Amino acid sequence: MVHLQSPFMSLPSEIRLEIYKLLFNDKGNKVLEVRNEDPDLYKRRAAPLHRTSYRVIGRDLVRQSLLTTYKLLTDTDMHTSIIAVNRKIYEETTHFLYGRHTFSFGRDVEAVVPFFADLTRQSRPLVSEISLIKQGSVYSRDYDRCEWSNMCEFLRNDMQLESLKLVVEGGRPALGWDGLPEYSAKDFKTLSSVRYEALDWVWDLLSVKGLRNLEVTSTVHHIPPSHSSAMAFFAAFSASIESGFTEFLRSELLVNL
């Protein structure tokens, strides 16, 4: 039996690459924003998507467990179905999608594991950079802590990230940070030795080794006066995010080149 090669695969590889560039048009967006889909929209979807579904906890007072999946928010004109045509096209195209973009998940850390778990083992190493927002620790719930821990475990065991952009939410009292201690990298090293509970998410993150680039910035919100030890620590931690905390993370996570 004679297997005829398709006209497309008969084209020179240089021509196919130019076609792929047209099919994977990111409209100049080098950051692809991935988020949880609205659970109500997901529930009303007529045809199921070929994506992993997972549960999120509602942010309202009811805090109901809701089924959803992830979605791409960024406006692009990418036609990814061609990836599945055959192995050769898969090998030629996956770099256009995964190797040339930063994948940003905002606060939706629940989407990280399902999104990357849906990729093949051959595709995951192509992803070199992700971006995350870490919710302020005083507002985290047990559910948030569990999702963060699961995400860090997956990144450690199943990904080969080279770069992480981390935005850490902090808080500033009405009177500012004057009079509050500012923690140094050495202070955070001491806290890590005793696994200080308020920073459990940090200790989880420290397991993601081998980064070559780490960018840490803060987004600061107003918080009430520090009438508890937890809030007082959070305020002092917030004052240290872009100084001692960043220095500490870089010393622990970056590889020595």
Protein Blocks (a to p, Z undefined) as FASTA:
>chain_A
ZZdddfklmpcfklmmmmmmmmmcgghpabdcdddddfklmmmpmbacdddddddddfbf
nopacddddddfbdcdddfklmmmpmmlmmmmmmmmmmmcccdekjmlmlmmmmmmmpcf
klmmmpmbdcdddddfklpcfklmmmmmmmmmmmmmmpccfbdcddddddddfkojnhia
cddfklmmmmmmnopaklmmmmmmmmmghiabdcdddddddddddfbfklmmmmmmmmmm
mmmmmmmmmmmmpccZZ
